């Protein structure tokens, strides 16, 4: 690869980092909340389907409990501080918060469904739901952290001077 094309790639990465960093904090939080909303709903549909072995479409009452499940999840996630953590600096403590928040959400949602839905709900769906959500929500945040780490490692190159002439200097370059 030519040096000029490497510089173009680095400039592209730097511009991506700058654009993402310049997004306001509120817009970043809205993006994370929207992704969590989609994850929570998708995980519920997927957990029923995984347990039953076929694509499950619930009756009307359970359907609304699935669609409205983010009304339980988002406040719990907010209470545990999942939307106040800067994802690029995510640490073990934040992942522990994800673990606790998703556990409490799955527990509360499971209790609501067991109490208010007439349909017989398999209790293992609640466990599958929690596992899917903890992996998805935590995985999304770790993916974002890894994305920033890789972009920063590509853009933060040290400048060096190669002193000397000849074939060895050109090869090092």
C-alpha positions in Angstrom: 0.0 0.0 0.0 1.3 3.4 -0.8 2.1 5.9 1.9 -0.4 8.5 0.5 -3.3 5.9 0.6 -2.3 5.1 4.3 -2.5 8.8 5.1 -5.9 9.0 3.4 -7.2 6.1 5.5 -5.8 7.7 8.7 -7.4 11.0 7.8 -10.7 9.2 7.2 -10.5 7.5 10.6 -9.6 10.8 12.3 -12.6 12.5 10.7 -14.9 9.7 11.8 -13.6 10.0 15.4 -14.0 13.8 15.4 -17.6 13.6 14.0 -18.6 11.0 16.6 -17.0 12.8 19.5 -18.6 16.1 18.4 -22.1 14.7 18.6 -23.8 16.2 21.7 -24.0 14.1 24.8 -27.8 14.1 24.7 -27.9 12.8 21.1 -25.4 10.0 22.1 -27.7 9.1 25.0 -30.7 9.0 22.7 -28.9 6.7 20.3 -27.9 4.3 23.2 -31.5 4.4 24.6 -32.9 3.7 21.1 -30.6 0.7 20.7 -31.4 -0.6 24.2 -35.1 -0.3 23.3 -34.6 -2.4 20.2 -32.5 -4.9 22.1 -35.1 -5.4 24.8 -37.9 -6.0 22.4 -35.9 -8.2 20.1 -34.5 -10.3 23.0 -38.0 -11.0 24.2 -39.3 -12.2 20.8 -36.0 -14.2 20.4 -36.2 -15.8 23.9 -39.7 -17.2 23.3 -38.6 -18.4 19.9 -35.5 -20.1 21.2 -37.3 -21.8 24.0 -40.1 -23.1 21.8 -38.0 -24.0 18.8 -40.1 -22.0 16.3 -40.8 -18.4 15.5 -43.3 -17.4 18.2 -45.9 -14.7 17.8 -47.6 -14.0 21.1 -51.3 -13.3 21.7 -52.5 -9.7 22.0 -52.0 -9.4 25.8 -48.5 -10.8 25.9 -47.6 -8.9 22.7 -48.3 -5.6 24.5 -46.2 -6.7 27.4 -43.3 -7.4 25.0 -43.7 -4.1 23.1 -44.1 -2.0 26.2 -41.2 -3.8 28.0 -38.8 -0.8 27.5 -41.1 1.1 29.8 -39.7 -1.1 32.5 -36.2 -1.5 31.2 -35.2 2.1 30.3 -36.0 3.6 33.8 -34.1 0.7 35.5 -31.1 1.1 33.1 -31.2 4.8 33.8 -31.4 4.3 37.6 -28.3 2.1 37.4 -26.4 4.8 35.5 -26.1 3.0 32.1 -26.7 6.3 30.2 -24.3 8.4 32.2 -21.2 6.3 31.5 -19.0 7.5 28.7 -18.8 4.3 26.6 -15.3 4.9 25.3 -14.0 4.8 28.9 -16.2 1.8 29.9 -14.7 -0.2 32.8 -15.5 -3.3 34.9 -17.7 -1.2 37.2 -19.9 -0.2 34.3 -20.2 -3.7 33.1 -21.2 -4.8 36.6 -23.9 -2.2 36.5 -25.1 -3.6 33.1 -25.3 -7.0 34.7 -27.3 -5.8 37.7 -29.6 -3.6 35.7 -30.5 -6.3 33.2 -31.0 -8.8 36.0 -33.4 -6.5 37.8 -35.2 -5.7 34.5 -35.7 -9.4 33.6 -36.9 -10.2 37.1 -39.4 -7.3 37.2 -40.7 -8.0 33.7 -41.0 -11.7 34.5 -43.1 -11.0 37.7 -45.4 -8.6 35.7 -45.9 -11.2 33.0 -46.5 -14.1 35.4 -49.0 -12.0 37.4 -50.9 -10.2 34.6 -50.9 -12.5 31.6 -53.4 -15.3 31.4 -51.3 -17.3 29.0 -49.0 -19.9 30.6 -45.5 -18.4 30.3 -42.5 -20.7 30.6 -40.3 -19.4 33.4 -37.1 -20.4 31.4 -38.0 -17.7 28.9 -37.3 -15.1 31.7 -33.8 -16.6 32.1 -33.2 -16.7 28.4 -34.4 -13.2 28.1 -32.0 -12.0 30.7 -29.0 -13.8 29.2 -29.8 -12.4 25.7 -30.2 -8.8 27.1 -27.0 -8.9 29.3 -25.0 -10.2 26.3 -26.5 -7.7 23.9 -26.5 -4.6 26.0 -23.1 -5.3 27.5 -21.8 -6.5 24.1 -23.0 -3.3 22.3 -21.1 -1.1 24.8 -18.0 -3.2 24.6 -18.2 -3.1 20.8 -18.3 0.7 20.9 -15.4 0.8 23.3 -13.4 -1.5 21.0 -14.3 0.6 18.0 -12.9 3.7 19.7 -9.9 1.9 20.9 -9.1 0.6 17.4 -9.6 4.0 15.8 -7.5 5.7 18.4 -4.7 3.1 18.0 -4.7 3.7 14.2 -4.7 7.4 14.5 -2.2 7.8 17.3 1.0 6.9 15.5 4.4 8.2 16.7 6.4 10.2 14.3 10.0 9.1 13.9 13.0 10.2 11.9 14.9 7.6 10.1 18.6 8.6 10.3 20.8 7.1 7.7 20.8 6.4 4.1 20.7 3.4 1.8 18.7 0.3 1.5 18.3 -0.3 5.2 16.7 3.1 5.7 14.3 2.6 2.8 13.4 -0.8 4.0 12.7 0.5 7.5 10.5 3.2 5.9 
